[in-house]
């Protein structure tokens, strides 16, 4: 588990071996072939490019969430518009891995890459397909972990001083409530 870093910039939260550890069958069984138009010849480079794209998408999903707006307000940054909202800086996520959140971000990136990039390349989209079930599985894993990380926002070093101070941590609680009205049923996984 290590981030792909260039200089001081985090390019990806996961690398090729992280994906292999989650589901190596996609790569070992030679199910994945590199598209000629991609410009890649090495499977490792191709997969790491997809992991980098996945990291970018995750960071954009965070920035687009209402959580990021609330977090910025919490730390004293009140942008005048959504366009003025700063990007989520990946190098400020759990500095020095004191909380162990880097592994969770690695898993998050692998789940996203599997559901959005890898499995659709090799999947057979038929009725009752195992590949569709795998995509749904990774989608559920991604959504669960994504919402968990946003609820336990104790991993972002907003002032970039190397530690996540108490005033930079935000916890949000979502009470689980069951009801008989169909439109408001909360699914608990």
N, C-alpha and C positions, 0 to 999 in steps of 0.2 A: 504494500500500500504506500504509494507515494504520489504526490502531485507532479505533473509535468510542469517544470518551471524553466523559464528562459530569463536569465538575469535575475531580476526581482519580481518578474511578472508571472503569475500563475496562468498557464495556458489551459490546463485540464486538471480536474480533480481525480482522474483515474488514468491508468496506463494499461497497456495490452495485457500484462499478466493479471491485473485485477479482473478483467473481463473473463480471462481463461479460468480463473478460480471460481467464478459464478456459474458458467455454463460453457464448458470447453467443447461440447459435442458439435456446436455450430461450426467451430473452426477445425476441430480434429477430423471430423468425418468429411472434410473437404466440401461441405455443403455451400460454403461461401466462396464465390469467385469474384475477383476484382473486376468491376466494369471497366472496359477499355477506355471510355471517355473520362474516367477519373484521373488519369495521369499517373497512377501509382502502380508499381510493379511488386512491391513487398506487402504482404498481408498485414504485417505489424504496423507499418506506416499508415496503411489505409484505415485500420481499426483505430489507431491513435488519432487520426484526423477526425473520425466520427466521434470519438470521445471528446475531442476539443470542441466540436460543434455542439455536442450535448451539453457541455459545461456552459457554453455561451447561451444556449436556450434556457438552461436552468437559471442563470443569472438574470436573463430577461424576464422570465416568469416571476422571479422574486421582485424585480423592480416594478413590474406591472401589478403586483398584488397590493391590496389595501394594507397589508402588514408593513410594507416598506414605508408607506406614507406615515403610518402610525409610529413606526420606529424612529423615523426622522424627527417627528414632532417630540417624541420622548427624549431624544438626545439634544434637543434645542435647535435643530435645524428646521425652520419652517419655510420651505420654498414657496414662492409666490404663485407658481403654476406647476402642473405636472411636467412640463418641459424642463423646468429648472430643477427637478428632482435628480439628485446625483445617482450615478450607477452604483451597483453593489460591487465593491472591490474584492475580488477573490483572494488577494494576498492578505486581507485583514480577517479572514475566516480562521478562527481558532489558532492564533499565533502560537508557535512552539508546541502545538498539539497538547496543551495542558488538560483539555476536557475530553480528548479522544474523539472529537467531532469530525476529524479528518476522515476517519473510516466511514462515518455515516455519509459524508459528502461523496466519498469514493463509491459507496454502494448506490447512492442516488444517481450518480452519473452513469454507472453501469446499467442500472435498471432503465434509465431513459434511453440510452444507446440501444439496448436490446429491443425495447418496444417500438422505437421510432425509426431506427436505421437498419439494424442487423436482421432481425426476424422478418421484417417485410421483404428483404432481399431474397430470402431462402424459403419463404412461406408458401404453402399451397392453400389458397383461400377457397376452400370448398365447404359444404355443409358439414358440421361436426368435425372440423379439422383440428388436429392437435396443435398446429402452428397458431391458429387463432386463439386457442386456449392459452398457449404460452404468452402471446402478446397481451392478453387480458390479465394473466398472472403478473407479468412485469409491470403492467399499467397500475394494477392495484398496489403492488409493492412500492412503486414510485410515489403514487398519491399519498399513501399512508406515511411514508418517511418524509415527504415534502411537508405535509401538514404538521407532522411531529416536530420537525426542525423549526418551522415558523412559530409554533406554539412555545417552544423552549428556546427562545432567542438569547441564549447565554454564550454565544460563540462568535459574535461580531465585535471586532476592535475598532470602533468608530473613529477614535482620535489617533489611531495608528501609533500607539506608544508601546506596543509589544505585549500588553496584557489586556484582558477584558475586565474592566472595572465594574463595580456593582451598579453604577449609574448608567452603564451601557447595556445592561441585561434587562430583557423584557419577557415576562411570562404571561401568556394568555390562556385562560381556561375556558374550555367549551363543555359546559355541562351536558351530559348525555341524558336525554329525556325521551321516554317512549310515550307514544300516544296512539289512540285508535283512529285518529283522522288520517286518512291515506296520504294527503299531500305533505304532511309534516313528520312523517316517520323518519327517525334517525337510524341509519344503518350502523351497527356496531360490528367491527371486524376484529 
